Amino acid sequence: MLDCVANLLQAMVGPGVLVRSAHMELAEPLIPQGVDACVEAGATDLVVFPYMLSPGKHSTRDIPRIVSEATQRYPDLSVRVTPAFGVHAKLAEVIAERAGVEIVTEVTDCSRCWNPNGVIGTCGDACCARTSARASVAAAGERSGSS
């Protein structure tokens, strides 16, 4: 399935972006092999997306550690590990579609927290409201001239 998603993403982003899949464990290619394959194909920027719904220990600790170890041989390679899927309107759309339920209100931004108690960051690093809040604070700092 992971290969299928990688192929779909490759078709969507076009030939200007190199898309490869790799596994943390149990199946090949493993992350170090995936890193090597990307570099051998000419990648200079590596974005690793943990294909996991929730930001658990694999996506927040294990995968970043494995990626860090695997990329040490490539000091000029720019590397970033993204958060897991987390809470996102597009995922809710997929759930509604698969359930055969019509969406009556489209949500296009992620500026509010969807936690029942309004606790921003409850869903971890993948919290879109947390990201929006950080972007707002950064933008306010730029407008005021502070850093």
Long-range contacts (C-beta under 8 A, 24 or more apart in sequence): 2-51, 5-51, 18-42, 18-43, 24-58, 24-62, 24-63, 24-66, 31-63, 31-66, 31-67, 31-70, 32-66, 32-69, 32-70, 35-67, 35-70, 35-71, 35-74, 36-70, 39-74, 39-77, 43-77, 44-76, 44-77, 44-78, 45-77, 45-78, 45-79, 45-80, 46-71, 46-77, 46-78, 46-79, 46-80, 47-80, 47-81, 47-82, 48-79, 48-80, 48-81, 48-82, 49-81, 49-82, 50-81, 50-82, 50-83, 50-84, 51-84, 51-85, 52-84, 52-85, 53-84, 53-85, 53-86, 53-91, 54-84, 54-85, 54-86, 54-123, 54-124, 54-126, 55-83, 55-84, 55-86, 55-123, 55-124, 55-125, 55-126, 56-84, 59-83, 59-84, 60-84, 60-124, 60-125, 83-124, 83-125, 83-126, 84-124, 84-125, 84-126, 85-126, 86-123, 86-124, 86-125, 86-126, 86-127, 86-128, 87-114, 87-123, 87-126, 87-127, 87-128, 88-126, 88-128
